[in-house]
């Protein structure tokens, strides 16, 4: 990878720590939103469909930024894209903290979508460069930042729910993100380069969808990301609709992340040792069993069991999806291929909250989540069929 100098183990570890902490912090801010949605909806006079569509807009902007950010990180350096990503994220969270109207809130969502898009693919590709022999493990640790951040975010949200002043929740996010930005700038050994870059989306699409196997992988994980978009944005709302308190729903939401923080590194390690497709398919089956349990659970204890199974199942997929794309890409095109693939995944992810919000508005959250459960069957069939072909 151009711009990388000779690397020591301590440098690799520091950069993994910095990038994972950056991801954890931005995800903390992102996942502060679901538990706070009832307060935000009331304060800004959003409908359930309106707030769902605002979150969908965030997801679409995030998705559309993936390919150009990945391609630029291939042609220039990863750091040239990652550092501006940090700056834009800081601006987005500041705007969100001052959201006093629907327009300001939507603007914040757009800015955050751009910042997250600039950060996500180049940072993963950076780690793919550093840990080429153990990508599953490195990306498992990195992606566990989502769960560490989500767990902290849920905890902050529980405290904020008792005060109703939801905007102050984003103050620690801005402070920590600013610190991580400074650490990345100081520790980074990669150069920063500025020059014109030619985007070649047709070539990239041709590569990532060249074979039947690649096309099925894209579809399988796109459906999975659709599921995740609906689940993570409205899981607390589902539990509140089932009669549980907002505090209990927030704690159950935190449980998803607590389990995921341990599951992702383990899943990444396991996928380095065993067939990634098999590990992924087993995880999806576990997620279906878990969420189905939550939907029929008569008590909080059974909800907790279902939540744990759901988390183990769906959190397993994240390091696997990214690593499968990286394994299939050449070194000079890994960022662009990963960015384009993630753009497809995240476009589907962005549709999830909009679909759940609209279905819930027309029927109820139980029906919306049963649709999510059914959608995972498509992913299981596709990944399972690929694994069986490999075994033949």
C-alpha positions as CSV (number, residue, x, y, z in Angstrom):
1,X,0.0,0.0,0.0
2,X,1.5,3.3,-1.1
3,X,2.5,5.6,1.7
4,X,3.1,2.9,4.4
5,X,6.5,2.8,5.9
6,X,8.1,0.0,7.8
7,X,5.8,-1.0,10.5
8,X,6.4,-2.3,14.0
9,X,3.9,-4.4,15.9
10,X,3.4,-1.6,18.3
11,X,2.5,0.8,15.5
12,X,0.0,-1.8,14.1
13,X,-1.6,-2.1,17.5
14,X,-1.8,1.6,18.0
15,X,-3.5,2.2,14.7
16,X,-5.9,-0.6,15.3
17,X,-6.7,0.9,18.7
18,X,-7.1,4.4,17.3
19,X,-9.3,3.3,14.4
20,X,-11.4,1.0,16.6
21,X,-11.8,3.7,19.2
22,X,-12.8,6.2,16.5
23,X,-15.4,3.7,15.2
24,X,-16.7,3.1,18.7
25,X,-17.1,6.8,19.4
26,X,-19.0,7.6,16.2
27,X,-21.2,4.5,16.7
28,X,-21.8,5.6,20.3
29,X,-23.2,8.9,19.0
30,X,-25.2,7.1,16.3
31,X,-26.7,4.6,18.7
32,X,-27.6,7.2,21.2
33,X,-30.5,8.0,18.8
34,X,-32.7,4.8,19.0
35,X,-33.4,5.0,22.8
36,X,-33.8,8.8,22.5
37,X,-36.2,8.6,19.6
38,X,-39.4,9.0,21.7
39,X,-38.0,12.2,23.2
40,X,-36.7,13.5,19.9
41,X,-39.9,12.6,18.1
42,X,-41.9,14.5,20.7
43,X,-39.5,17.5,20.9
44,X,-39.3,18.0,17.1
45,X,-42.8,16.9,16.3
46,X,-41.8,14.0,14.1
47,X,-44.1,11.1,13.1
48,X,-42.8,7.5,13.3
49,X,-42.7,7.5,9.5
50,X,-41.0,10.8,9.4
51,X,-38.2,9.9,11.9
52,X,-37.7,6.6,10.1
53,X,-37.3,8.4,6.7
54,X,-34.8,10.8,8.3
55,X,-32.7,7.9,9.5
56,X,-33.1,6.4,6.0
57,X,-31.7,9.6,4.5
58,X,-28.7,9.3,6.8
59,X,-28.1,5.7,5.7
60,X,-28.4,6.5,2.0
61,X,-25.9,9.4,2.2
62,X,-23.6,7.0,4.2
63,X,-24.0,4.4,1.5
64,X,-23.4,6.7,-1.4
65,X,-20.1,8.0,0.1
66,X,-18.6,4.5,0.5
67,X,-17.4,3.9,-3.1
68,X,-15.7,7.3,-3.7
69,X,-14.0,7.3,-0.3
70,X,-12.7,3.8,-0.9
71,X,-11.5,4.6,-4.4
72,X,-9.8,7.8,-3.2
73,X,-8.1,5.8,-0.5
74,X,-6.7,3.4,-3.1
75,X,-5.4,6.2,-5.4
76,X,-4.1,8.5,-2.7
77,X,-3.6,7.1,0.8
78,X,-6.0,5.8,3.4
79,X,-5.2,8.6,5.8
80,X,-5.9,11.3,3.2
81,X,-9.6,10.3,3.4
82,X,-9.8,9.1,7.1
83,X,-8.7,12.4,8.6
84,X,-11.3,14.6,6.8
85,X,-13.8,11.9,7.9
86,X,-13.0,12.6,11.5
87,X,-13.5,16.4,11.0
88,X,-16.8,16.0,9.2
89,X,-18.1,13.7,12.0
90,X,-17.2,16.2,14.6
91,X,-19.1,18.9,12.7
92,X,-22.1,16.6,12.4
93,X,-22.4,15.8,16.1
94,X,-22.1,19.4,17.0
95,X,-25.0,20.3,14.6
96,X,-27.0,17.4,16.0
97,X,-26.5,18.7,19.6
98,X,-28.0,22.0,18.5
99,X,-31.0,20.5,16.6
100,X,-34.0,22.6,17.5
101,X,-36.1,21.8,14.4
102,X,-36.7,19.0,12.0
103,X,-34.6,20.8,9.3
104,X,-31.6,21.0,11.6
105,X,-32.0,17.4,12.6
106,X,-32.1,16.2,9.0
107,X,-29.1,18.4,8.2
108,X,-27.2,16.8,11.0
109,X,-28.1,13.4,9.7
110,X,-26.8,14.3,6.2
111,X,-23.5,15.6,7.6
112,X,-23.0,12.5,9.8
113,X,-23.7,10.3,6.8
114,X,-21.0,12.0,4.8
115,X,-18.5,11.8,7.7
116,X,-19.2,8.2,8.5
117,X,-18.9,7.3,4.8
118,X,-15.5,9.0,4.5
119,X,-14.3,7.0,7.6
120,X,-15.8,3.5,7.2
121,X,-14.3,1.9,4.1
122,X,-10.8,3.6,4.2
123,X,-10.3,2.7,7.9
124,X,-11.3,-0.9,7.2
125,X,-9.0,-1.0,4.2
126,X,-6.2,0.5,6.3
127,X,-6.5,-2.4,8.7
128,X,-6.7,-4.9,5.8
129,X,-3.4,-3.6,4.7
130,X,-1.8,-3.9,8.1
131,X,-3.3,-7.3,9.1
132,X,-3.4,-9.1,5.7
133,X,-2.9,-12.5,7.3
134,X,-5.5,-12.1,10.1
135,X,-8.1,-9.8,8.6
136,X,-11.0,-11.6,10.3
137,X,-9.6,-11.1,13.7
138,X,-8.6,-7.4,13.1
139,X,-11.9,-6.5,11.6
140,X,-13.7,-8.4,14.4
141,X,-11.9,-6.2,17.0
142,X,-12.6,-3.0,14.9
143,X,-16.3,-3.8,14.3
144,X,-16.7,-4.6,18.0
145,X,-16.4,-0.8,18.4
146,X,-20.0,-0.6,17.2
147,X,-21.0,-2.6,20.2
148,X,-18.8,-0.9,22.7
149,X,-20.0,2.4,21.4
150,X,-23.6,1.2,21.3
151,X,-23.4,-0.1,24.9
152,X,-22.0,3.2,26.2
153,X,-24.5,5.1,24.1
154,X,-27.4,3.1,25.6
155,X,-26.0,3.8,29.1
156,X,-25.8,7.5,28.4
157,X,-29.3,7.4,27.0
158,X,-30.7,5.8,30.1
159,X,-29.2,8.6,32.2
160,X,-30.6,11.3,29.8
161,X,-34.0,9.7,29.7
162,X,-34.4,10.7,33.4
163,X,-33.7,14.3,32.6
164,X,-35.4,14.7,29.2
165,X,-32.6,17.0,28.0
166,X,-31.5,14.8,25.1
167,X,-29.1,17.2,23.5
168,X,-26.5,17.0,26.2
169,X,-26.0,13.3,25.4
170,X,-23.8,14.3,22.5
171,X,-21.3,16.4,24.5
172,X,-19.1,13.5,25.5
173,X,-19.2,12.1,22.0
174,X,-17.7,15.3,20.6
175,X,-15.1,15.5,23.3
176,X,-13.8,11.9,22.8
177,X,-14.0,12.1,19.0
178,X,-11.8,15.2,19.1
179,X,-9.3,13.4,21.2
180,X,-9.2,10.4,18.9
181,X,-8.8,12.6,15.9
182,X,-5.7,14.2,17.5
183,X,-4.3,10.7,18.4
184,X,-4.7,9.5,14.9
185,X,-2.9,12.5,13.4
186,X,0.0,12.2,15.9
187,X,0.4,8.4,15.6
188,X,-0.2,8.0,11.8
189,X,3.0,7.3,9.7
190,X,1.2,7.3,6.4
191,X,1.5,10.3,4.1
192,X,-1.2,12.7,3.0
193,X,-1.6,13.2,-0.7
194,X,-3.7,15.5,-2.8
195,X,-4.3,14.9,-6.5
196,X,-7.1,14.3,-9.0
197,X,-8.6,10.8,-9.0
198,X,-10.6,9.1,-11.7
199,X,-13.5,7.2,-10.4
200,X,-14.3,4.0,-12.5
201,X,-17.6,2.8,-11.1
202,X,-18.3,0.6,-14.1
203,X,-15.0,-1.3,-13.7
204,X,-15.6,-1.7,-10.0
205,X,-19.1,-3.0,-10.4
206,X,-17.9,-5.4,-13.0
207,X,-15.4,-6.8,-10.6
208,X,-17.6,-7.2,-7.5
209,X,-20.4,-8.7,-9.5
210,X,-18.3,-10.7,-12.0
211,X,-19.3,-14.2,-10.8
212,X,-22.4,-15.9,-9.6
213,X,-20.8,-16.4,-6.2
214,X,-20.0,-12.7,-5.9
215,X,-23.5,-11.7,-6.9
216,X,-25.1,-14.1,-4.4
217,X,-22.8,-12.7,-1.7
218,X,-23.9,-9.2,-2.5
219,X,-27.6,-10.1,-2.3
220,X,-27.2,-12.2,0.9
221,X,-25.5,-9.5,2.8
222,X,-27.7,-6.7,1.4
223,X,-30.7,-8.5,2.8
224,X,-28.8,-9.0,6.1
225,X,-28.0,-5.2,6.3
226,X,-31.7,-4.4,5.5
227,X,-32.5,-6.5,8.6
228,X,-29.9,-4.7,10.7
229,X,-31.2,-1.3,9.7
230,X,-34.7,-2.1,10.9
231,X,-33.6,-4.0,14.0
232,X,-31.1,-1.5,15.4
233,X,-33.3,1.6,14.9
234,X,-36.5,0.3,16.3
235,X,-35.7,-2.6,18.7
236,X,-36.4,-0.4,21.8
237,X,-39.6,0.9,20.1
238,X,-40.7,-2.8,19.6
239,X,-40.3,-3.5,23.3
240,X,-42.1,-0.4,24.4
241,X,-45.0,-1.3,22.0
242,X,-45.1,-4.7,23.7
243,X,-45.7,-3.1,27.1
244,X,-42.2,-2.8,28.5
245,X,-40.9,0.5,30.0
246,X,-38.6,2.8,28.1
247,X,-35.8,2.1,30.6
248,X,-36.2,-1.7,30.2
249,X,-36.2,-1.3,26.4
250,X,-33.0,0.8,26.6
251,X,-31.4,-1.8,28.8
252,X,-32.3,-4.6,26.4
253,X,-31.0,-2.5,23.6
254,X,-27.7,-2.2,25.5
255,X,-27.6,-6.0,25.9
256,X,-27.4,-6.4,22.1
257,X,-24.2,-4.4,22.2
258,X,-22.8,-6.0,25.3
259,X,-23.1,-9.4,23.6
260,X,-21.8,-8.1,20.3
261,X,-18.6,-6.6,21.9
262,X,-17.5,-10.2,22.7
263,X,-19.1,-11.9,19.7
264,X,-17.4,-10.0,16.9
265,X,-13.7,-10.6,17.8
266,X,-14.5,-14.3,18.4
267,X,-16.5,-14.6,15.1
268,X,-13.6,-12.9,13.2
269,X,-11.1,-15.4,14.7
270,X,-13.4,-18.4,14.0
271,X,-13.9,-17.2,10.4
272,X,-10.1,-17.2,10.0
273,X,-10.0,-20.8,11.0
274,X,-13.2,-22.3,9.5
275,X,-15.2,-21.6,6.3
276,X,-16.6,-18.1,6.6
277,X,-19.8,-19.0,4.7
278,X,-20.6,-21.7,7.2
279,X,-20.0,-19.5,10.2
280,X,-22.2,-16.8,8.6
281,X,-25.1,-19.2,7.8
282,X,-25.1,-20.6,11.4
283,X,-25.1,-17.1,12.8
284,X,-28.1,-16.1,10.7
285,X,-30.1,-19.1,11.9
286,X,-29.3,-18.2,15.5
287,X,-30.5,-14.6,14.8
288,X,-33.8,-15.9,13.5
289,X,-34.4,-18.1,16.5
290,X,-33.5,-15.2,18.8
291,X,-35.7,-12.5,17.3
292,X,-38.6,-14.9,17.0
293,X,-38.2,-15.6,20.7
294,X,-38.4,-11.9,21.5
295,X,-41.6,-11.5,19.4
296,X,-43.4,-14.1,21.4
297,X,-41.7,-13.7,24.8
298,X,-44.2,-13.4,27.7
299,X,-41.6,-12.2,30.3
300,X,-38.6,-10.0,30.5
301,X,-36.4,-13.1,31.2
302,X,-37.4,-14.7,27.9
303,X,-36.8,-11.4,26.1
304,X,-33.3,-11.3,27.5
305,X,-32.6,-14.9,26.2
306,X,-34.0,-13.9,22.8
307,X,-31.9,-10.7,22.7
308,X,-28.7,-12.6,23.5
309,X,-29.4,-15.1,20.7
310,X,-30.3,-12.4,18.3
311,X,-27.0,-10.5,19.1
312,X,-24.8,-13.6,18.8
313,X,-26.4,-14.4,15.4
314,X,-26.3,-11.1,13.7
315,X,-23.1,-9.7,15.2
316,X,-21.2,-12.6,13.7
317,X,-21.8,-11.4,10.2
318,X,-20.0,-8.0,10.2
319,X,-16.3,-9.2,10.1
320,X,-17.3,-12.0,7.7
321,X,-19.0,-9.7,5.2
322,X,-16.1,-7.3,5.0
323,X,-13.4,-10.0,5.0
324,X,-15.1,-11.9,2.1
325,X,-15.0,-8.8,0.0
326,X,-11.3,-8.0,0.9
327,X,-10.3,-11.6,0.2
328,X,-11.7,-11.4,-3.3
329,X,-10.1,-8.0,-4.2
330,X,-6.6,-7.2,-5.4
331,X,-4.4,-5.0,-3.2
332,X,-4.6,-1.9,-5.4
333,X,-8.4,-2.1,-5.7
334,X,-9.4,-3.3,-2.2
335,X,-10.6,0.1,-0.9
336,X,-12.8,0.7,-4.0
337,X,-14.2,-2.8,-4.1
338,X,-14.9,-2.7,-0.4
339,X,-16.5,0.7,-0.7
340,X,-18.7,-0.3,-3.6
341,X,-19.8,-3.5,-1.9
342,X,-20.5,-1.6,1.3
343,X,-22.5,1.0,-0.7
344,X,-24.7,-1.8,-1.9
345,X,-25.0,-3.3,1.6
346,X,-25.7,0.1,3.2
347,X,-28.3,1.2,0.7
348,X,-30.2,-1.9,1.7
349,X,-29.5,-1.0,5.4
350,X,-30.9,2.5,4.9
351,X,-34.1,1.0,3.6
352,X,-34.6,-1.0,6.8
353,X,-35.7,1.8,9.2
354,X,-37.9,3.4,6.6
355,X,-39.6,0.1,5.9
356,X,-40.1,-0.7,9.6
357,X,-41.4,2.8,10.3
358,X,-43.9,2.7,7.5
359,X,-45.1,-0.9,8.2
360,X,-45.4,-0.1,11.9
361,X,-47.5,3.1,11.1
362,X,-49.8,1.0,9.0
363,X,-50.0,-2.1,11.2
364,X,-47.7,-2.4,14.3
365,X,-44.1,-3.1,15.3
366,X,-44.7,-6.8,15.8
367,X,-45.7,-7.2,12.1
368,X,-42.8,-5.1,11.0
369,X,-40.3,-7.3,12.9
370,X,-41.9,-10.5,11.6
371,X,-41.1,-9.1,8.1
372,X,-37.5,-8.7,9.2
373,X,-37.3,-12.2,10.5
374,X,-38.6,-13.6,7.2
375,X,-36.1,-11.6,5.2
376,X,-33.1,-13.4,6.7
377,X,-34.3,-16.7,5.2
378,X,-33.1,-15.4,1.8
379,X,-29.6,-14.8,3.2
380,X,-29.4,-18.2,4.8
381,X,-30.3,-19.9,1.6
382,X,-27.7,-18.0,-0.5
383,X,-24.8,-18.4,2.0
384,X,-25.7,-22.1,2.7
385,X,-25.9,-22.9,-1.0
386,X,-22.5,-21.3,-1.6
387,X,-21.0,-23.3,1.2
388,X,-22.4,-26.6,-0.1
389,X,-21.0,-25.8,-3.6
390,X,-17.6,-25.3,-2.1
391,X,-17.8,-28.7,-0.3
392,X,-18.7,-30.5,-3.5
